[in-house]
Each structure stands twice: as C-alpha cells, then as structure tokens.
Amino acid sequence: MTAIAVVTTVGDKKEARRMALTIVEAKLAACAQVEKIDSVYAWKGKIEHGKEYRVLFKTIEAHYEAIERAIRDMHSYELPAIHAFAFEHVSKAYGDWIEASIA
C-alpha cells in the first residue's frame, strides 16, 4: 500500500466541502482537508490572483484515477489543478487507518 495525498483547488467553500464529503463517503479517501488559500497563477496570458480553497485527500495510490475522475465530474473550473504526491514516510498505525477507512 502506497499512501498518497491528492490535491485540488476550487473557487468556493461550498464546492470544496461537497467534493470532500462525496469522495470520503465513497470511500475513495480516508479523509479530506479543506483550507482557504491565496493563489497567484498565469491564465490565458495574464497573471491572476484570488481566494481559493485547497482540498487535500488522504488515500492510496490505487484510488488515484477514481479520485481524479470524481474531482473532474464535480469541478467547476475549465482546467482543474489535480495532482498527487506519495507520502515519503507514514507511521504504520496511520497508514493502517487510511487503508481500513477506504476498504
């Protein structure tokens, strides 16, 4: 089992919470964290900035494609940022909890 975090950003808190709840209830992720962030990014030839919400899902590598598909289905952005990173180290008990929560 390889524990990973899948990350996306959305424009409002309601969308972030709906996405988090849907994916955790589907047992694709053990948990989701929602946090307000300030973003600065290049988009269509301009530099944009604004308030967004980052949603981080704790899951396993085998669920990445299903989570990406679920995010795309719910996302309001034309080009949603969706990426993942593996946990370099994770305590056994915590890794076991992630795996048990999505079984």
N, C-alpha and C positions, 0 to 999 in steps of 0.2 A: 504494500500500500504506500503510495506516494501522496502525502498531504500537500495541497496547493491552496493558494488564495486566488480567486478570480475577481477582477476589479472592473467596475464600470463607473461612469459618471452620468448623472441626469440633471435636468433643469429645476426640478422642484421636489420638495419633501414628500408630497403625496405619492408621486411616481416612485420615488426611492423606497418608501415603505411598502407599497403594493408589490413591487418587484421582490423585495426582501422576503416578505411574507409568503408570496406564491412559491418561490424557489425553495424555501425552508420547508413549507408544508408539503411540497412534492418530494421531499427527502433527497433532493439533489445536493443540498448543502446542510451542514450541521448547524450553522448559524450565519447571520449576516450582520454587518455593522454599517450604520449609516452615519456619515459625518458631513457637516457643512464645510465647503472649501471655497477659496477664491481661485479662479482659473484664468490663465493668460495663454492664448493659443493663436496660431496662424490659421485663418479660414478664408478661403476664396480670395486670396491676395491681400487680406487685411489682418491686422493684429486685433483680436477680440479679447475682451475680459468680462468676467461676470461671476455671479454666485452660482455654485452648483452643489450637488450632493454626491459624494463618493459612496458607492456601495461595494463592500468587500465581503465576498462569500468564502467561507472555510469549507473545503470539500476534499475530494480525492481526484487524482488525475483522470481516472476512468470516467468521471462525470463532466469533464470539461466541455465536450461537444454538446451535451444535452443542456448545460447551463448557458452556453453561448447561444444556442437556438432559442431558449426561453427568454433570454435578455433581448435578442433581436425581435422576437414576437411582441414584447411589451414596450420596447423603447420608442420614444418619441423623436429622437434625433435622426437626421438623414444619414449620418455616419457615426454610430456609437463607438466610443472607445471601449474595447473589450480586450483584456489581456490577463495573463496569469503568471504567477511565479511559484516555484516549488519552495517549500519550507526546507531550508538547509538542515536545520535541527528541530526536532519536536520531541517533547517528553513522551515517553511510552504511554502514560496514562491519558494524556491529552489526545494523542494520535488514536488511541483505542476509542476514546469518546467520539471523535469525529467519525470514525468508521462505524461505530454502533449506532450513531444518530442518523445515518443515511442508509442503513440496512433495511 
